[in-house]
Structure formats: C-alpha cells, structure tokens
C-alpha cells in the first residue's frame, strides 16, 4: 500500500470511529465477527502472536477480511484509544477502506 492510500485509510478509520462505525478491542471484535456483523477487521502488527492468530482464525472461519497493516501506535493515533484490534461495522466504510488497501 502506498503512503498516500495508507494516510487516506488512517483518516477514514478516524472518521469511522467518530461516526460510531468501529468496534474496538479483542473480545468485542471477536463477538461481532461471530455475529457476522464486522465487515473488515484489523489487528496490530505488533500484537502478540496469540492475539494475531486468534483474530485471523476467527476472521477466516467467518469469512471476514482481516488485515495486519498498522502498529498499535498507529491504531491508537487513528481511533484515539490504545487498541490492538478493531473492526469496521459499516459496509460503506469497509468497502472504501478495502479499495484504498488494495490500491
């Protein structure tokens, strides 16, 4: 992902957070993946191996796209809360974010 799209994606996450379209934290995100309400999931690149595996396995099982692109510091900067895992609940935000990520 190029720097411009990366910045756009980060700005979009902040907007989604303010719009109340994100779910943050490992347990809450997993619950929303199970309910198949999460449209896109992110896990921090510096999250523990166990956390990354758990989120990726859940996402894979429930067929929710999961990305490891941002560090915990970047996620904290984007959403204003120290988190390692978050999910996008809104289809529109998820679609636009995926387009930015995939170029």
C-alpha positions as CSV (number, residue, x, y, z in Angstrom):
1,X,0.0,0.0,0.0
2,X,1.4,3.4,-0.9
3,X,1.9,6.2,1.6
4,X,-1.0,8.3,0.2
5,X,-3.5,5.5,0.4
6,X,-2.2,4.5,3.8
7,X,-2.8,8.0,5.1
8,X,-6.3,8.1,3.5
9,X,-7.1,4.8,5.1
10,X,-6.0,6.1,8.5
11,X,-8.1,9.2,8.1
12,X,-11.1,7.1,7.1
13,X,-10.7,5.0,10.3
14,X,-10.7,8.2,12.4
15,X,-13.9,9.3,10.6
16,X,-15.5,5.8,11.1
17,X,-14.6,5.9,14.8
18,X,-16.3,9.4,15.2
19,X,-19.3,8.1,13.3
20,X,-19.6,5.1,15.7
21,X,-18.9,2.5,13.0
22,X,-16.0,0.8,14.6
23,X,-15.9,-1.9,17.3
24,X,-12.6,-1.9,19.3
25,X,-10.9,-4.4,21.5
26,X,-10.2,-8.1,21.0
27,X,-13.2,-9.6,22.8
28,X,-15.8,-7.2,21.3
29,X,-14.4,-7.6,17.8
30,X,-14.5,-11.4,18.1
31,X,-18.1,-11.2,19.3
32,X,-19.0,-9.1,16.2
33,X,-17.1,-11.5,13.9
34,X,-19.2,-14.3,15.3
35,X,-22.4,-12.4,14.7
36,X,-21.1,-11.7,11.2
37,X,-21.6,-8.0,11.7
38,X,-18.0,-7.0,11.4
39,X,-17.2,-6.2,7.7
40,X,-13.4,-5.8,8.0
41,X,-11.0,-6.5,10.8
42,X,-7.6,-5.1,11.7
43,X,-5.1,-6.5,14.1
44,X,-1.9,-4.6,15.1
45,X,1.4,-5.8,13.5
46,X,2.9,-5.7,17.0
47,X,0.1,-7.6,18.7
48,X,1.1,-10.8,20.4
49,X,1.4,-14.0,18.2
50,X,-1.6,-15.5,20.2
51,X,-3.8,-12.4,19.6
52,X,-3.0,-12.3,15.9
53,X,-3.6,-16.0,15.4
54,X,-6.9,-15.9,17.3
55,X,-8.2,-12.9,15.3
56,X,-7.0,-14.3,11.9
57,X,-8.5,-17.7,12.6
58,X,-11.9,-16.3,13.6
59,X,-11.9,-13.9,10.6
60,X,-11.0,-16.8,8.3
61,X,-13.7,-19.1,9.7
62,X,-16.4,-16.5,9.4
63,X,-15.0,-15.2,6.1
64,X,-14.4,-11.6,7.3
65,X,-11.4,-9.9,5.6
66,X,-8.6,-9.4,8.2
67,X,-5.6,-7.1,7.7
68,X,-2.3,-6.6,9.6
69,X,-1.1,-3.2,8.4
70,X,-0.8,-0.9,11.3
71,X,1.1,-0.9,14.5
72,X,-0.6,-0.4,17.9
73,X,0.7,3.1,18.0
74,X,-0.8,3.9,14.5
75,X,-4.2,2.3,15.6
76,X,-4.1,4.4,18.8
77,X,-3.5,7.5,16.7
78,X,-6.3,6.7,14.3
79,X,-9.1,5.9,16.7
80,X,-7.9,7.8,19.8
81,X,-7.8,4.7,22.1
82,X,-5.0,2.3,22.8
83,X,-6.1,-0.9,21.0
84,X,-4.6,-3.8,19.1
85,X,-7.7,-5.0,17.4
86,X,-10.7,-3.2,15.8
87,X,-13.4,-4.0,13.3
88,X,-15.4,-1.9,10.8
89,X,-19.1,-2.4,11.2
90,X,-20.3,-0.3,8.3
91,X,-20.3,-1.8,4.8
92,X,-19.6,1.6,3.1
93,X,-16.5,2.3,5.3
94,X,-15.3,-1.3,4.8
95,X,-15.6,-1.1,1.0
96,X,-13.8,2.2,0.8
97,X,-11.0,1.1,3.2
98,X,-10.5,-2.2,1.2
99,X,-10.3,-0.2,-2.0
100,X,-7.5,2.0,-0.5
101,X,-5.6,-1.0,0.9
102,X,-5.8,-3.0,-2.4
103,X,-4.8,0.1,-4.4
